[in-house]
Amino acid sequence: MYDYLIVGSGLFGAVFARQATDAGKKVLVIDKRPNIAGNVYTEKIEGIHVHKYGAHIFHTNMKHVWDYVTKFATFNRFTNSPVANYHGELYSLPFNMYTFNKMWGVVTPEEAAAKIEEQKKEAGITEPKNLEEQAISLVGTDIYEKLIKGYTQKQWGRPCTELPAFIIKRLPVRLTFDNNYFNALYQGIPVGGYTKMVENMLDGIEVRLNTDYFENKAELDALAEKVVYTGPIDAFFDFKLGTLEYRSVRFENETLDKPNFQGNAAVNYTDAETPWTRIIEHKWFEFGKDDEGNDIPKTIISREYSSEWKPGDEPYYPVNDEKNGKLYEQYKQLADKEEKVLFGGRLGEYKYYDMDAVIDSALKFAEKEL
């Protein structure tokens, strides 16, 4: 009946469904959740689009990806400028001249660079062997101790000395007064939320929600020539080689009877003692920091807690270490032998994808397949 059965209505599945439909193919999209849009799902509560599975800020340097997403949504001018809270001391992120001035009282880029160099020398690091040494060699000991160490250990559930250096190779460090976190040409949030954007992508395409692929696998497979599977690759093979590891995130949401809780979309709690990693105030993703947001008398916040993934949790971040990399390669060999099933997306490829990269990957995948 269908050319493609697409398992999962997140960004990868939705983009492929759109491309296949536009190429004249007949497509069925299924999702085990009661809603479309996967982890970018936004739900409107009290007039605010709440990012149900954590903050998603769209940013890209790929013009073709930006041109693609803007066909399905109008984006606002949101710029990500998080704030770090260390025991009540507030610092500007990413690390820039505002951060260095607050930390050391330095005023010029030259003084800031000299201070970092001095602390790096004192620590005696030449070849960084782990995340701690990498961080100190980039920003010095003070910033590492206050703004990186506690946050990173909460996020990964492991000491920084046990984490690979490459995790923070891309840490933005700027000797300018620029607190725009993403150094991206295009960034913003879809007006009306991500769910609306994905709804537009899936316009005119048959979607069945609350449908678990594995519960009805044989009959669902029989409906289509090919299956595009975007779920966890190890689950597809019934975990027969072992379970791939993820970090998961738990959210505590609160609706507050005040128009403004923290004055910013994201505040990271960088000390080890505060149990949550950050607080998101969803309102500020969509409304300017002025009176526009204050017109809505309430605000919604989410405290984020990082945790080790266990079955039943939502898998968020693949633990891309050596052990998991080897296991994924074994699963990939099995996947390559599947004749009618194609694997894609963050879970299907066991890959930490930014949104623009997953869209780019789905577009390339569609072009090759179609």
N, C-alpha and C positions, 0 to 999 in steps of 0.2 A: 504493500500500500504506500510505503514511503521510501524515498531514496536514502534519507538519513534519520536515524533516531539519535537525538542529542541528549545525553544524560547530564543534567545540570544547566541551570539558567543564569549562571554567573557571567562575567564579562567574556570569557573565552567562548562559552556555549552560545551566548546571545549574538556575538559578532559572527561566529561561523554560521549560525542559523540565518542571519540576515544576508550574508554573502551567498549562501547556497540557494536561498529563496530567490534572490535577485538574479541568480544564474539559471532560474527555471526549475530548480529541484523542489521536490515535495518533502517537507520536513516536519517532524514531530519533536517537540522539546518536552522533556519530563523533569520534574524536580521533586525530591522527597519533602522539601519544606512547603509550608502553606503559602509561600510568596516567591516571586521571581527575584532576580538580581544578586543571588548568592551573598557574599560578604559585603557587597557595597549597598545592600538593602537599607533604605532610609524610610522611617515611619513618621507620619505627621502627628505630633502630640502637642496640645496647647499652642497650635500655630507655628511650631518649630519642627524642622525636619531633623529627627534624631538618627544619628549613625548607629544603627543597631549592633553592628559587629565591629565597633571601633572606628576611629577617625579615618576618613579617606579624603585626601587632598590631591586633586589631580594636578600633575606637573609633567611637562615633557619638553624635550628639545627637538622631537621628531615632528616636522611640519605635517607629514601625511597622516600621522595619528591625530594631531590636533584638528586637521581638516575633517577627519572622519567623525570624531566625537561631536564636533560642533554642528554636524548634520542632524543630530538627535537631541541636542540640548543647547540652550544659551548658557554660557558660563559667566559667573560674576568675577570680580577682580580680587578675590580673596588671596592674601599673601600670608604664607605661614611664618610667623615670628613667635616661636614659643618662648616661654619664660621658665627659668629654673628656680626652684625654691629649695634652698638648703637651710633647714632649721629657721625659716623666716627671713633669711637674706635672699633677695631677688637678683637674679643675673640674667642678662640678655643672651639668647641663643639664636643662631649658632655662635660659636666663640668669635667675638669681634671686638673692636676697640671699646665699646661700652662695657663688655665683660672684663677686659683687661684693666680698664680704669677703675672699675668697682673693686676688683680683686687686689690690685697693687698700687692704685693711685697714679699709674702712668698716664701720660697725656699724648705722647707721640708714638707713631708706629715703630720708630727706632727703639724707643725705650721698651716697648712691649716685646719686640723681637729679642732684645738683649736679655730681658728677664727670662723668657722661655729658654734661651740658649744657656743661660747661667744655671737654671734648674736641671736642664738636660745633662749638662757637664757634671754637676754634683751627683746625679744619679748614676753616672758612669755607663750609660747605655750607648753601645755602638751599633750592634745588630739586634733589633727588637725580636725576642723569641716568643712573646705572648702579648695578649691585649694590654696588660698593665704597662709593659715596657714600650709598646707602640704608642700608647696614649701619652706617657711621660715625654717621649721623644718629640711628640707633636705640640703639646701645650704646657709641659712642665708639671711639677709635682703638685702645686697648690690646686690647680684646676682639676687635675686628675682626682685628687683626694676628695674635693668638694662636689664636683659636678659630674664625674664619670663613674667612679668606683661603685658607690652604693646603688646607683640607678642600674648600671650594667649587671651587677650581681643579682639584683631583684629580677631583672628582665630574663636572664639566662639560667638563674638558679645554680650558678657555679661561680667559684672565685675567678677574678680577672686573670690570675696567673695560670688558670687552666683553660682559658679561652684563646683561640688562635688570633694572632695579630691582625689578620686580614679583615676581621669584622669591622674595625674602625679605620681602615686605610683611607676611607673616603670622608672622614670626619671634616666638616667644613671649618677651617681656621682662617679668619680674615683680619688683615691689618688695616681694615677700613671700618667706617661706622655703618656697616650694612648688616641688618638683622633679618634679611630675607633668607629663610632656611634653604630653600631649593634654588640652586643656581640654574633655573630653567627659563627658557624663553616664553613658554606658555604655562600659565597656571590659573587655577580657579576651582569653583565648586558649581555644579549644574544648578541653575535656578529651578526651584521646584523639587530638588533632591535627585539622587541617583536612580531611585526606583522609576521615576518618570522617564529618565533617559533610557533605561533598559526596556521599559514598556514601549517606547518609541522604536527601539531597535527590533522588538519582537512584533511590531504592528502587522496584523494580517497572518501571523504564524500560529499554528495550533500548539497550545501549551497545556499540559496536564500537571497540576500541582498535587501535593500529598501522594505522590506516586513513588514508591520505593523500587528502584531498579532490580535489586537483588531478590525481592520478594516475588517478582513476576518476570524474572529474567528470560526464561524460555519463550514465553508468549510475546514479550516486548521485542526480543531479538528477531522473532519471526515476522514482525511488522515491517522491517526495513532491510534494504540491501546492505547498508553499513551502519555501524554504531560509532558515534563520536562520544567517548567517555571522558568526563572531566572530574570524576571522583578520585579518591585515594587509590593509587596504583596497587598497593598491597592488599587493599580490601577486595579489589577485582579478582585477585588470585587467592582469596580466602586466607590471606596471611600465611600461606604455606611455607614461605622461606623465612618467616619472622616478621616482626612489626617495625615499620619505620618510625622514628621518633620525631615528635613535634614539640614546640612550646605552645601552650594555650593561654588564653586570656579570659578572665572572668570580669564581668562588669556589674557594678552596683549603681543603679540609676536612681536619681532623686529629683522630684519636681519641687522647686522652692518658690515660696510666695514673695519673691523679690525680683526686680527687673534685671539685676546684675550681680553675679556671685564673685567672679574673679577678674572681669574686665578683659579677658583674653580667651581665645578658643582652647589653647592648650597650656597647662602649667605642669612641668615635670618636677616630681619630688625626688631630689637626687641624694638625700641622705638614706642610710641603710635602715634607720629606725621606723620611718613611715612605711606602713605595709603596702600601700599602693604605689605604682610607678608614676601615674599622672592623673590629673583631673581634666576632663574635656567639658567645656561649656558649649553645647551644640549651637546655641543661638548665634554665636559670633562667627560661625562659618558662613552664615548667609546674610546677616545684617551688618551694616557698617558699625563702627564703634561709637556712633553718635546717637541721637535721639531715636533714630529708626528702630533700633533694638529695644529701647526703653519703652516704646509704645506697647510692647507685649509685657503685661505686668508680672509674668512668671518667667522662670528660667529652668532649664533641665541640665543637670550635670551627671557625668559618669565617672566613677572612680574605677581605674583599671588595675587589676591584680594579675601578675604574670604567674603561670604555673606550669608544671610538667604535664604533658598531655596524657590522658588515660582514656580507654574506650568509653564513648558516650560524650566526651568533650568535643568541642569544635577544634579541629587542627588548624593552627594559624601559621606558625613559622617552622619550616623544615629545619631540623638540626643538621646542617650540612657539614658534618665532620667526616673523618675518614671511614669510620665504621658504617655510618648510614649511607655514605656515598657508594661503598662496595655493595651493600645490600640493594640499593636502588638499581645499580648496574645489572644485578642478577634478575631483578624484576623486569628491567627494560628488555633484557634478552627474551624473556617469556612474552612480553608485550609485542615485540617485533615479529613473533611467530603467529600472532593472532591474525587470521585472514580478513575478517570483516570488521574488526574493532580498531579504531584509531584513538590514541591517548593524547590528551592535551591539557594545558592549563597548569595552575600552581600545584594542584594535588596529583594530577595525572602525570606530571613531569617531575614531581618532588623538587620544586624550585621556588626560591623566594623571588616572586615577581612584583615589581611595581605595576600599577594599573596600565600605564602607557606601554610597558614592555609586554604585558599579557595581550593587549589589543594588537600590538605589532605582530606578536607571535601568531595570534589567531588569523590575522589578515594574510600572513605569509603561508600559513598552513592551508587556508582556504584557497589561495591562489594555486598552490601546488596540487591540491586535491581536486579542484574543480577545473 
